[in-house]
């Protein structure tokens, strides 16, 4: 086996999971997703290594934030999602959770008088 292919034999799930624990909870969830979404765990190793390279390129803090941002969009983010978030700097933007209350500050709601059916017209 060529030397550049032998490095893949040293990879195992425990090492990736330990690395994910050191980065943070969001990165650990993404690593688990990469490892367990395939029938064979080894199929997820390439994605895990690519995620490690993203941490080297940007930083571990930014990677953790990007994983958190990606997890707010989908429960199983892809490597491309996380790379795009890092590339565009979306990990630095605070994601505001959607509010359950309607915003009536725009003045487009008709109000109770409209629906009473009385003589009042808007």
KOLVOLO-460761 format. One record per atom (N, C-alpha, C): residue number from 1; residue in one letter; atom name; x, y, z. Coordinates in pm, whole numbers, plus 50000, padded with zeros to 5 digits. Example, Ala and Ser with C-alpha at 12.3 -4.5 7.8 and 13.67 -1.06 7.14 Angstrom:
2
<node k="1" r="A" a="N" xx="51319" yy="49431" zz="50780"/>
<node k="1" r="A" a="CA" xx="51230" yy="49550" zz="50780"/>
<node k="1" r="A" a="C" xx="51320" yy="49670" zz="50780"/>
<node k="2" r="S" a="N" xx="51285" yy="49775" zz="50708"/>
<node k="2" r="S" a="CA" xx="51367" yy="49894" zz="50714"/>
<node k="2" r="S" a="C" xx="51290" yy="50003" zz="50787"/>
end
This chain:
122
<node k="1" r="X" a="N" xx="50085" yy="49883" zz="50000"/>
<node k="1" r="X" a="CA" xx="50000" yy="50000" zz="50000"/>
<node k="1" r="X" a="C" xx="50090" yy="50124" zz="50000"/>
<node k="2" r="X" a="N" xx="50059" yy="50223" zz="49919"/>
<node k="2" r="X" a="CA" xx="50140" yy="50346" zz="49916"/>
<node k="2" r="X" a="C" xx="50138" yy="50417" zz="50052"/>
<node k="3" r="X" a="N" xx="50242" yy="50495" zz="50077"/>
<node k="3" r="X" a="CA" xx="50259" yy="50561" zz="50207"/>
<node k="3" r="X" a="C" xx="50144" yy="50658" zz="50236"/>
<node k="4" r="X" a="N" xx="50099" yy="50730" zz="50134"/>
<node k="4" r="X" a="CA" xx="49992" yy="50826" zz="50158"/>
<node k="4" r="X" a="C" xx="49857" yy="50757" zz="50185"/>
<node k="5" r="X" a="N" xx="49845" yy="50628" zz="50153"/>
<node k="5" r="X" a="CA" xx="49722" yy="50554" zz="50183"/>
<node k="5" r="X" a="C" xx="49728" yy="50488" zz="50319"/>
<node k="6" r="X" a="N" xx="49849" yy="50465" zz="50372"/>
<node k="6" r="X" a="CA" xx="49864" yy="50398" zz="50501"/>
<node k="6" r="X" a="C" xx="49812" yy="50483" zz="50616"/>
<node k="7" r="X" a="N" xx="49810" yy="50613" zz="50599"/>
<node k="7" r="X" a="CA" xx="49762" yy="50699" zz="50708"/>
<node k="7" r="X" a="C" xx="49615" yy="50672" zz="50740"/>
<node k="8" r="X" a="N" xx="49539" yy="50626" zz="50642"/>
<node k="8" r="X" a="CA" xx="49397" yy="50598" zz="50665"/>
<node k="8" r="X" a="C" xx="49377" yy="50476" zz="50754"/>
<node k="9" r="X" a="N" xx="49476" yy="50388" zz="50763"/>
<node k="9" r="X" a="CA" xx="49465" yy="50271" zz="50849"/>
<node k="9" r="X" a="C" xx="49472" yy="50309" zz="50997"/>
<node k="10" r="X" a="N" xx="49535" yy="50422" zz="51027"/>
<node k="10" r="X" a="CA" xx="49549" yy="50466" zz="51166"/>
<node k="10" r="X" a="C" xx="49422" yy="50530" zz="51220"/>
<node k="11" r="X" a="N" xx="49328" yy="50565" zz="51135"/>
<node k="11" r="X" a="CA" xx="49205" yy="50629" zz="51181"/>
<node k="11" r="X" a="C" xx="49115" yy="50527" zz="51250"/>
<node k="12" r="X" a="N" xx="49047" yy="50574" zz="51356"/>
<node k="12" r="X" a="CA" xx="48944" yy="50493" zz="51418"/>
<node k="12" r="X" a="C" xx="48841" yy="50585" zz="51483"/>
<node k="13" r="X" a="N" xx="48728" yy="50531" zz="51514"/>
<node k="13" r="X" a="CA" xx="48616" yy="50610" zz="51565"/>
<node k="13" r="X" a="C" xx="48648" yy="50676" zz="51699"/>
<node k="14" r="X" a="N" xx="48721" yy="50605" zz="51785"/>
<node k="14" r="X" a="CA" xx="48752" yy="50661" zz="51917"/>
<node k="14" r="X" a="C" xx="48832" yy="50789" zz="51906"/>
<node k="15" r="X" a="N" xx="48929" yy="50793" zz="51814"/>
<node k="15" r="X" a="CA" xx="49010" yy="50914" zz="51798"/>
<node k="15" r="X" a="C" xx="48926" yy="51032" zz="51749"/>
<node k="16" r="X" a="N" xx="48836" yy="51006" zz="51657"/>
<node k="16" r="X" a="CA" xx="48750" yy="51113" zz="51608"/>
<node k="16" r="X" a="C" xx="48655" yy="51163" zz="51717"/>
<node k="17" r="X" a="N" xx="48602" yy="51070" zz="51797"/>
<node k="17" r="X" a="CA" xx="48511" yy="51108" zz="51905"/>
<node k="17" r="X" a="C" xx="48583" yy="51188" zz="52014"/>
<node k="18" r="X" a="N" xx="48706" yy="51148" zz="52046"/>
<node k="18" r="X" a="CA" xx="48786" yy="51224" zz="52144"/>
<node k="18" r="X" a="C" xx="48814" yy="51365" zz="52092"/>
<node k="19" r="X" a="N" xx="48848" yy="51374" zz="51965"/>
<node k="19" r="X" a="CA" xx="48875" yy="51505" zz="51906"/>
<node k="19" r="X" a="C" xx="48749" yy="51591" zz="51912"/>
<node k="20" r="X" a="N" xx="48635" yy="51534" zz="51881"/>
<node k="20" r="X" a="CA" xx="48510" yy="51607" zz="51885"/>
<node k="20" r="X" a="C" xx="48475" yy="51654" zz="52026"/>
<node k="21" r="X" a="N" xx="48504" yy="51571" zz="52127"/>
<node k="21" r="X" a="CA" xx="48480" yy="51611" zz="52266"/>
<node k="21" r="X" a="C" xx="48567" yy="51729" zz="52305"/>
<node k="22" r="X" a="N" xx="48691" yy="51731" zz="52255"/>
<node k="22" r="X" a="CA" xx="48781" yy="51842" zz="52287"/>
<node k="22" r="X" a="C" xx="48736" yy="51973" zz="52222"/>
<node k="23" r="X" a="N" xx="48670" yy="51965" zz="52108"/>
<node k="23" r="X" a="CA" xx="48625" yy="52085" zz="52038"/>
<node k="23" r="X" a="C" xx="48499" yy="52139" zz="52105"/>
<node k="24" r="X" a="N" xx="48399" yy="52054" zz="52127"/>
<node k="24" r="X" a="CA" xx="48275" yy="52099" zz="52189"/>
<node k="24" r="X" a="C" xx="48160" yy="52005" zz="52158"/>
<node k="25" r="X" a="N" xx="48046" yy="52035" zz="52217"/>
<node k="25" r="X" a="CA" xx="47928" yy="51950" zz="52202"/>
<node k="25" r="X" a="C" xx="47874" yy="51947" zz="52059"/>
<node k="26" r="X" a="N" xx="47874" yy="52063" zz="51994"/>
<node k="26" r="X" a="CA" xx="47821" yy="52069" zz="51857"/>
<node k="26" r="X" a="C" xx="47908" yy="51990" zz="51760"/>
<node k="27" r="X" a="N" xx="48038" yy="52005" zz="51773"/>
<node k="27" r="X" a="CA" xx="48130" yy="51931" zz="51686"/>
<node k="27" r="X" a="C" xx="48119" yy="51781" zz="51712"/>
<node k="28" r="X" a="N" xx="48099" yy="51743" zz="51837"/>
<node k="28" r="X" a="CA" xx="48084" yy="51602" zz="51870"/>
<node k="28" r="X" a="C" xx="47958" yy="51545" zz="51805"/>
<node k="29" r="X" a="N" xx="47850" yy="51620" zz="51806"/>
<node k="29" r="X" a="CA" xx="47727" yy="51574" zz="51740"/>
<node k="29" r="X" a="C" xx="47747" yy="51556" zz="51590"/>
<node k="30" r="X" a="N" xx="47820" yy="51647" zz="51529"/>
<node k="30" r="X" a="CA" xx="47845" yy="51637" zz="51385"/>
<node k="30" r="X" a="C" xx="47934" yy="51516" zz="51356"/>
<node k="31" r="X" a="N" xx="48037" yy="51495" zz="51439"/>
<node k="31" r="X" a="CA" xx="48125" yy="51378" zz="51421"/>
<node k="31" r="X" a="C" xx="48044" yy="51249" zz="51434"/>
<node k="32" r="X" a="N" xx="47959" yy="51242" zz="51535"/>
<node k="32" r="X" a="CA" xx="47875" yy="51122" zz="51551"/>
<node k="32" r="X" a="C" xx="47785" yy="51103" zz="51431"/>
<node k="33" r="X" a="N" xx="47732" yy="51212" zz="51378"/>
<node k="33" r="X" a="CA" xx="47647" yy="51204" zz="51260"/>
<node k="33" r="X" a="C" xx="47726" yy="51147" zz="51141"/>
<node k="34" r="X" a="N" xx="47847" yy="51199" zz="51121"/>
<node k="34" r="X" a="CA" xx="47930" yy="51151" zz="51010"/>
<node k="34" r="X" a="C" xx="47963" yy="51002" zz="51026"/>
<node k="35" r="X" a="N" xx="47991" yy="50959" zz="51148"/>
<node k="35" r="X" a="CA" xx="48031" yy="50820" zz="51170"/>
<node k="35" r="X" a="C" xx="47914" yy="50723" zz="51160"/>
<node k="36" r="X" a="N" xx="47798" yy="50762" zz="51212"/>
<node k="36" r="X" a="CA" xx="47689" yy="50667" zz="51225"/>
<node k="36" r="X" a="C" xx="47583" yy="50678" zz="51116"/>
<node k="37" r="X" a="N" xx="47599" yy="50770" zz="51022"/>
<node k="37" r="X" a="CA" xx="47497" yy="50782" zz="50918"/>
<node k="37" r="X" a="C" xx="47516" yy="50679" zz="50806"/>
<node k="38" r="X" a="N" xx="47631" yy="50616" zz="50801"/>
<node k="38" r="X" a="CA" xx="47659" yy="50514" zz="50699"/>
<node k="38" r="X" a="C" xx="47640" yy="50375" zz="50759"/>
<node k="39" r="X" a="N" xx="47628" yy="50276" zz="50674"/>
<node k="39" r="X" a="CA" xx="47619" yy="50138" zz="50721"/>
<node k="39" r="X" a="C" xx="47751" yy="50095" zz="50784"/>
<node k="40" r="X" a="N" xx="47861" yy="50143" zz="50727"/>
<node k="40" r="X" a="CA" xx="47994" yy="50110" zz="50778"/>
<node k="40" r="X" a="C" xx="48058" yy="50240" zz="50827"/>
<node k="41" r="X" a="N" xx="48107" yy="50238" zz="50952"/>
<node k="41" r="X" a="CA" xx="48162" yy="50361" zz="51012"/>
<node k="41" r="X" a="C" xx="48277" yy="50419" zz="50931"/>
<node k="42" r="X" a="N" xx="48357" yy="50335" zz="50873"/>
<node k="42" r="X" a="CA" xx="48474" yy="50382" zz="50798"/>
<node k="42" r="X" a="C" xx="48438" yy="50474" zz="50682"/>
<node k="43" r="X" a="N" xx="48316" yy="50465" zz="50635"/>
<node k="43" r="X" a="CA" xx="48273" yy="50552" zz="50526"/>
<node k="43" r="X" a="C" xx="48264" yy="50697" zz="50571"/>
<node k="44" r="X" a="N" xx="48253" yy="50720" zz="50701"/>
<node k="44" r="X" a="CA" xx="48245" yy="50856" zz="50754"/>
<node k="44" r="X" a="C" xx="48380" yy="50915" zz="50790"/>
<node k="45" r="X" a="N" xx="48486" yy="50837" zz="50782"/>
<node k="45" r="X" a="CA" xx="48619" yy="50885" zz="50821"/>
<node k="45" r="X" a="C" xx="48665" yy="51002" zz="50736"/>
<node k="46" r="X" a="N" xx="48637" yy="50997" zz="50608"/>
<node k="46" r="X" a="CA" xx="48682" yy="51105" zz="50520"/>
<node k="46" r="X" a="C" xx="48617" yy="51238" zz="50559"/>
<node k="47" r="X" a="N" xx="48490" yy="51235" zz="50592"/>
<node k="47" r="X" a="CA" xx="48422" yy="51357" zz="50635"/>
<node k="47" r="X" a="C" xx="48479" yy="51408" zz="50767"/>
<node k="48" r="X" a="N" xx="48511" yy="51316" zz="50857"/>
<node k="48" r="X" a="CA" xx="48569" yy="51355" zz="50986"/>
<node k="48" r="X" a="C" xx="48706" yy="51420" zz="50967"/>
<node k="49" r="X" a="N" xx="48787" yy="51363" zz="50880"/>
<node k="49" r="X" a="CA" xx="48919" yy="51421" zz="50853"/>
<node k="49" r="X" a="C" xx="48904" yy="51558" zz="50788"/>
<node k="50" r="X" a="N" xx="48810" yy="51573" zz="50698"/>
<node k="50" r="X" a="CA" xx="48786" yy="51703" zz="50635"/>
<node k="50" r="X" a="C" xx="48739" yy="51806" zz="50737"/>
<node k="51" r="X" a="N" xx="48661" yy="51763" zz="50835"/>
<node k="51" r="X" a="CA" xx="48618" yy="51853" zz="50942"/>
<node k="51" r="X" a="C" xx="48737" yy="51896" zz="51027"/>
<node k="52" r="X" a="N" xx="48830" yy="51805" zz="51050"/>
<node k="52" r="X" a="CA" xx="48952" yy="51839" zz="51124"/>
<node k="52" r="X" a="C" xx="49035" yy="51941" zz="51046"/>
<node k="53" r="X" a="N" xx="49039" yy="51927" zz="50917"/>
<node k="53" r="X" a="CA" xx="49113" yy="52023" zz="50835"/>
<node k="53" r="X" a="C" xx="49049" yy="52161" zz="50839"/>
<node k="54" r="X" a="N" xx="48916" yy="52164" zz="50845"/>
<node k="54" r="X" a="CA" xx="48847" yy="52293" zz="50858"/>
<node k="54" r="X" a="C" xx="48884" yy="52361" zz="50990"/>
<node k="55" r="X" a="N" xx="48901" yy="52281" zz="51095"/>
<node k="55" r="X" a="CA" xx="48943" yy="52337" zz="51224"/>
<node k="55" r="X" a="C" xx="49083" yy="52394" zz="51215"/>
<node k="56" r="X" a="N" xx="49169" yy="52329" zz="51140"/>
<node k="56" r="X" a="CA" xx="49306" yy="52380" zz="51121"/>
<node k="56" r="X" a="C" xx="49304" yy="52509" zz="51040"/>
<node k="57" r="X" a="N" xx="49216" yy="52514" zz="50943"/>
<node k="57" r="X" a="CA" xx="49212" yy="52629" zz="50852"/>
<node k="57" r="X" a="C" xx="49150" yy="52753" zz="50918"/>
<node k="58" r="X" a="N" xx="49041" yy="52734" zz="50990"/>
<node k="58" r="X" a="CA" xx="48970" yy="52848" zz="51049"/>
<node k="58" r="X" a="C" xx="49006" yy="52862" zz="51197"/>
<node k="59" r="X" a="N" xx="48955" yy="52782" zz="51283"/>
<node k="59" r="X" a="CA" xx="48991" yy="52769" zz="51424"/>
<node k="59" r="X" a="C" xx="48891" yy="52675" zz="51487"/>
<node k="60" r="X" a="N" xx="48926" yy="52624" zz="51602"/>
<node k="60" r="X" a="CA" xx="48835" yy="52530" zz="51668"/>
<node k="60" r="X" a="C" xx="48711" yy="52601" zz="51720"/>
<node k="61" r="X" a="N" xx="48727" yy="52726" zz="51765"/>
<node k="61" r="X" a="CA" xx="48612" yy="52802" zz="51814"/>
<node k="61" r="X" a="C" xx="48513" yy="52830" zz="51702"/>
<node k="62" r="X" a="N" xx="48564" yy="52871" zz="51587"/>
<node k="62" r="X" a="CA" xx="48476" yy="52899" zz="51474"/>
<node k="62" r="X" a="C" xx="48410" yy="52771" zz="51424"/>
<node k="63" r="X" a="N" xx="48483" yy="52661" zz="51426"/>
<node k="63" r="X" a="CA" xx="48425" yy="52534" zz="51382"/>
<node k="63" r="X" a="C" xx="48312" yy="52493" zz="51474"/>
<node k="64" r="X" a="N" xx="48331" yy="52509" zz="51605"/>
<node k="64" r="X" a="CA" xx="48225" yy="52476" zz="51700"/>
<node k="64" r="X" a="C" xx="48101" yy="52562" zz="51676"/>
<node k="65" r="X" a="N" xx="48121" yy="52691" zz="51652"/>
<node k="65" r="X" a="CA" xx="48008" yy="52779" zz="51623"/>
<node k="65" r="X" a="C" xx="47940" yy="52740" zz="51492"/>
<node k="66" r="X" a="N" xx="48019" yy="52706" zz="51391"/>
<node k="66" r="X" a="CA" xx="47962" yy="52667" zz="51261"/>
<node k="66" r="X" a="C" xx="47882" yy="52538" zz="51273"/>
<node k="67" r="X" a="N" xx="47931" yy="52445" zz="51352"/>
<node k="67" r="X" a="CA" xx="47857" yy="52320" zz="51373"/>
<node k="67" r="X" a="C" xx="47725" yy="52349" zz="51444"/>
<node k="68" r="X" a="N" xx="47728" yy="52439" zz="51542"/>
<node k="68" r="X" a="CA" xx="47606" yy="52478" zz="51611"/>
<node k="68" r="X" a="C" xx="47507" yy="52544" zz="51518"/>
<node k="69" r="X" a="N" xx="47557" yy="52632" zz="51432"/>
<node k="69" r="X" a="CA" xx="47470" yy="52699" zz="51335"/>
<node k="69" r="X" a="C" xx="47409" yy="52598" zz="51239"/>
<node k="70" r="X" a="N" xx="47490" yy="52505" zz="51191"/>
<node k="70" r="X" a="CA" xx="47440" yy="52404" zz="51097"/>
<node k="70" r="X" a="C" xx="47337" yy="52314" zz="51164"/>
<node k="71" r="X" a="N" xx="47357" yy="52284" zz="51292"/>
<node k="71" r="X" a="CA" xx="47262" yy="52199" zz="51363"/>
<node k="71" r="X" a="C" xx="47128" yy="52270" zz="51388"/>
<node k="72" r="X" a="N" xx="47126" yy="52403" zz="51385"/>
<node k="72" r="X" a="CA" xx="46998" yy="52472" zz="51398"/>
<node k="72" r="X" a="C" xx="46916" yy="52461" zz="51271"/>
<node k="73" r="X" a="N" xx="46984" yy="52440" zz="51158"/>
<node k="73" r="X" a="CA" xx="46915" yy="52427" zz="51030"/>
<node k="73" r="X" a="C" xx="46866" yy="52284" zz="51005"/>
<node k="74" r="X" a="N" xx="46948" yy="52186" zz="51041"/>
<node k="74" r="X" a="CA" xx="46917" yy="52047" zz="51012"/>
<node k="74" r="X" a="C" xx="46980" yy="51957" zz="51118"/>
<node k="75" r="X" a="N" xx="46917" yy="51845" zz="51151"/>
<node k="75" r="X" a="CA" xx="46977" yy="51755" zz="51251"/>
<node k="75" r="X" a="C" xx="47095" yy="51675" zz="51197"/>
<node k="76" r="X" a="N" xx="47110" yy="51670" zz="51065"/>
<node k="76" r="X" a="CA" xx="47223" yy="51598" zz="51008"/>
<node k="76" r="X" a="C" xx="47292" yy="51686" zz="50902"/>
<node k="77" r="X" a="N" xx="47375" yy="51779" zz="50947"/>
<node k="77" r="X" a="CA" xx="47441" yy="51868" zz="50851"/>
<node k="77" r="X" a="C" xx="47549" yy="51795" zz="50772"/>
<node k="78" r="X" a="N" xx="47576" yy="51847" zz="50655"/>
<node k="78" r="X" a="CA" xx="47681" yy="51790" zz="50573"/>
<node k="78" r="X" a="C" xx="47808" yy="51873" zz="50589"/>
<node k="79" r="X" a="N" xx="47917" yy="51818" zz="50541"/>
<node k="79" r="X" a="CA" xx="48044" yy="51889" zz="50546"/>
<node k="79" r="X" a="C" xx="48038" yy="52016" zz="50462"/>
<node k="80" r="X" a="N" xx="47966" yy="52009" zz="50352"/>
<node k="80" r="X" a="CA" xx="47953" yy="52126" zz="50265"/>
<node k="80" r="X" a="C" xx="47878" yy="52238" zz="50337"/>
<node k="81" r="X" a="N" xx="47775" yy="52205" zz="50415"/>
<node k="81" r="X" a="CA" xx="47702" yy="52306" zz="50492"/>
<node k="81" r="X" a="C" xx="47796" yy="52379" zz="50587"/>
<node k="82" r="X" a="N" xx="47876" yy="52304" zz="50659"/>
<node k="82" r="X" a="CA" xx="47966" yy="52362" zz="50759"/>
<node k="82" r="X" a="C" xx="48074" yy="52445" zz="50691"/>
<node k="83" r="X" a="N" xx="48128" yy="52395" zz="50580"/>
<node k="83" r="X" a="CA" xx="48231" yy="52470" zz="50508"/>
<node k="83" r="X" a="C" xx="48175" yy="52601" zz="50453"/>
<node k="84" r="X" a="N" xx="48052" yy="52600" zz="50405"/>
<node k="84" r="X" a="CA" xx="47989" yy="52721" zz="50354"/>
<node k="84" r="X" a="C" xx="47966" yy="52822" zz="50466"/>
<node k="85" r="X" a="N" xx="47923" yy="52774" zz="50581"/>
<node k="85" r="X" a="CA" xx="47902" yy="52863" zz="50696"/>
<node k="85" r="X" a="C" xx="48033" yy="52930" zz="50735"/>
<node k="86" r="X" a="N" xx="48141" yy="52853" zz="50738"/>
<node k="86" r="X" a="CA" xx="48271" yy="52910" zz="50774"/>
<node k="86" r="X" a="C" xx="48322" yy="53007" zz="50667"/>
<node k="87" r="X" a="N" xx="48305" yy="52970" zz="50542"/>
<node k="87" r="X" a="CA" xx="48354" yy="53054" zz="50432"/>
<node k="87" r="X" a="C" xx="48284" yy="53189" zz="50430"/>
<node k="88" r="X" a="N" xx="48153" yy="53189" zz="50455"/>
<node k="88" r="X" a="CA" xx="48075" yy="53313" zz="50450"/>
<node k="88" r="X" a="C" xx="48070" yy="53388" zz="50583"/>
<node k="89" r="X" a="N" xx="48131" yy="53331" zz="50686"/>
<node k="89" r="X" a="CA" xx="48133" yy="53398" zz="50816"/>
<node k="89" r="X" a="C" xx="48002" yy="53394" zz="50890"/>
<node k="90" r="X" a="N" xx="47914" yy="53300" zz="50856"/>
<node k="90" r="X" a="CA" xx="47784" yy="53292" zz="50921"/>
<node k="90" r="X" a="C" xx="47794" yy="53239" zz="51064"/>
<node k="91" r="X" a="N" xx="47909" yy="53182" zz="51098"/>
<node k="91" r="X" a="CA" xx="47927" yy="53133" zz="51234"/>
<node k="91" r="X" a="C" xx="47943" yy="53249" zz="51333"/>
<node k="92" r="X" a="N" xx="47976" yy="53367" zz="51283"/>
<node k="92" r="X" a="CA" xx="47994" yy="53484" zz="51368"/>
<node k="92" r="X" a="C" xx="47864" yy="53557" zz="51394"/>
<node k="93" r="X" a="N" xx="47761" yy="53525" zz="51317"/>
<node k="93" r="X" a="CA" xx="47631" yy="53589" zz="51329"/>
<node k="93" r="X" a="C" xx="47548" yy="53512" zz="51432"/>
<node k="94" r="X" a="N" xx="47488" yy="53585" zz="51523"/>
<node k="94" r="X" a="CA" xx="47403" yy="53521" zz="51624"/>
<node k="94" r="X" a="C" xx="47270" yy="53483" zz="51559"/>
<node k="95" r="X" a="N" xx="47232" yy="53358" zz="51575"/>
<node k="95" r="X" a="CA" xx="47106" yy="53310" zz="51519"/>
<node k="95" r="X" a="C" xx="46998" yy="53332" zz="51624"/>
<node k="96" r="X" a="N" xx="46897" yy="53410" zz="51587"/>
<node k="96" r="X" a="CA" xx="46787" yy="53437" zz="51677"/>
<node k="96" r="X" a="C" xx="46680" yy="53331" zz="51656"/>
<node k="97" r="X" a="N" xx="46638" yy="53264" zz="51764"/>
<node k="97" r="X" a="CA" xx="46533" yy="53162" zz="51747"/>
<node k="97" r="X" a="C" xx="46404" yy="53227" zz="51700"/>
<node k="98" r="X" a="N" xx="46327" yy="53157" zz="51619"/>
<node k="98" r="X" a="CA" xx="46202" yy="53215" zz="51568"/>
<node k="98" r="X" a="C" xx="46106" yy="53242" zz="51683"/>
<node k="99" r="X" a="N" xx="46041" yy="53357" zz="51678"/>
<node k="99" r="X" a="CA" xx="45947" yy="53393" zz="51783"/>
<node k="99" r="X" a="C" xx="45808" yy="53339" zz="51748"/>
<node k="100" r="X" a="N" xx="45732" yy="53309" zz="51852"/>
<node k="100" r="X" a="CA" xx="45598" yy="53255" zz="51831"/>
<node k="100" r="X" a="C" xx="45494" yy="53365" zz="51824"/>
<node k="101" r="X" a="N" xx="45529" yy="53485" zz="51863"/>
<node k="101" r="X" a="CA" xx="45435" yy="53595" zz="51859"/>
<node k="101" r="X" a="C" xx="45442" yy="53664" zz="51724"/>
<node k="102" r="X" a="N" xx="45326" yy="53712" zz="51677"/>
<node k="102" r="X" a="CA" xx="45325" yy="53781" zz="51548"/>
<node k="102" r="X" a="C" xx="45370" yy="53926" zz="51568"/>
<node k="103" r="X" a="N" xx="45431" yy="53978" zz="51469"/>
<node k="103" r="X" a="CA" xx="45481" yy="54116" zz="51474"/>
<node k="103" r="X" a="C" xx="45375" yy="54207" zz="51414"/>
<node k="104" r="X" a="N" xx="45316" yy="54295" zz="51497"/>
<node k="104" r="X" a="CA" xx="45210" yy="54384" zz="51450"/>
<node k="104" r="X" a="C" xx="45259" yy="54527" zz="51435"/>
<node k="105" r="X" a="N" xx="45387" yy="54548" zz="51438"/>
<node k="105" r="X" a="CA" xx="45440" yy="54684" zz="51431"/>
<node k="105" r="X" a="C" xx="45434" yy="54742" zz="51290"/>
<node k="106" r="X" a="N" xx="45401" yy="54662" zz="51190"/>
<node k="106" r="X" a="CA" xx="45398" yy="54711" zz="51052"/>
<node k="106" r="X" a="C" xx="45266" yy="54775" zz="51015"/>
<node k="107" r="X" a="N" xx="45162" yy="54759" zz="51096"/>
<node k="107" r="X" a="CA" xx="45034" yy="54822" zz="51068"/>
<node k="107" r="X" a="C" xx="44954" yy="54754" zz="50960"/>
<node k="108" r="X" a="N" xx="44981" yy="54630" zz="50931"/>
<node k="108" r="X" a="CA" xx="44905" yy="54563" zz="50825"/>
<node k="108" r="X" a="C" xx="44796" yy="54472" zz="50880"/>
<node k="109" r="X" a="N" xx="44784" yy="54464" zz="51012"/>
<node k="109" r="X" a="CA" xx="44676" yy="54383" zz="51068"/>
<node k="109" r="X" a="C" xx="44549" yy="54466" zz="51074"/>
<node k="110" r="X" a="N" xx="44439" yy="54403" zz="51053"/>
<node k="110" r="X" a="CA" xx="44312" yy="54475" zz="51042"/>
<node k="110" r="X" a="C" xx="44247" yy="54500" zz="51177"/>
<node k="111" r="X" a="N" xx="44264" yy="54415" zz="51271"/>
<node k="111" r="X" a="CA" xx="44208" yy="54436" zz="51402"/>
<node k="111" r="X" a="C" xx="44068" yy="54380" zz="51416"/>
<node k="112" r="X" a="N" xx="44014" yy="54390" zz="51539"/>
<node k="112" r="X" a="CA" xx="43885" yy="54331" zz="51572"/>
<node k="112" r="X" a="C" xx="43770" yy="54405" zz="51505"/>
<node k="113" r="X" a="N" xx="43779" yy="54536" zz="51487"/>
<node k="113" r="X" a="CA" xx="43669" yy="54614" zz="51430"/>
<node k="113" r="X" a="C" xx="43641" yy="54570" zz="51286"/>
<node k="114" r="X" a="N" xx="43739" yy="54532" zz="51214"/>
<node k="114" r="X" a="CA" xx="43720" yy="54490" zz="51075"/>
<node k="114" r="X" a="C" xx="43638" yy="54362" zz="51068"/>
<node k="115" r="X" a="N" xx="43661" yy="54273" zz="51160"/>
<node k="115" r="X" a="CA" xx="43596" yy="54142" zz="51153"/>
<node k="115" r="X" a="C" xx="43460" yy="54138" zz="51223"/>
<node k="116" r="X" a="N" xx="43421" yy="54244" zz="51292"/>
<node k="116" r="X" a="CA" xx="43289" yy="54249" zz="51356"/>
<node k="116" r="X" a="C" xx="43178" yy="54261" zz="51254"/>
<node k="117" r="X" a="N" xx="43209" yy="54313" zz="51138"/>
<node k="117" r="X" a="CA" xx="43109" yy="54325" zz="51035"/>
<node k="117" r="X" a="C" xx="43014" yy="54443" zz="51057"/>
<node k="118" r="X" a="N" xx="43054" yy="54537" zz="51136"/>
<node k="118" r="X" a="CA" xx="42970" yy="54653" zz="51165"/>
<node k="118" r="X" a="C" xx="42981" yy="54756" zz="51054"/>
<node k="119" r="X" a="N" xx="42942" yy="54878" zz="51088"/>
<node k="119" r="X" a="CA" xx="42944" yy="54989" zz="50991"/>
<node k="119" r="X" a="C" xx="43082" yy="55047" zz="50972"/>
<node k="120" r="X" a="N" xx="43175" yy="55009" zz="51061"/>
<node k="120" r="X" a="CA" xx="43312" yy="55064" zz="51050"/>
<node k="120" r="X" a="C" xx="43381" yy="54999" zz="50931"/>
<node k="121" r="X" a="N" xx="43446" yy="55079" zz="50852"/>
<node k="121" r="X" a="CA" xx="43525" yy="55026" zz="50740"/>
<node k="121" r="X" a="C" xx="43666" yy="55080" zz="50751"/>
<node k="122" r="X" a="N" xx="43759" yy="55000" zz="50717"/>
<node k="122" r="X" a="CA" xx="43899" yy="55041" zz="50725"/>
<node k="122" r="X" a="C" xx="43949" yy="55092" zz="50593"/>
end
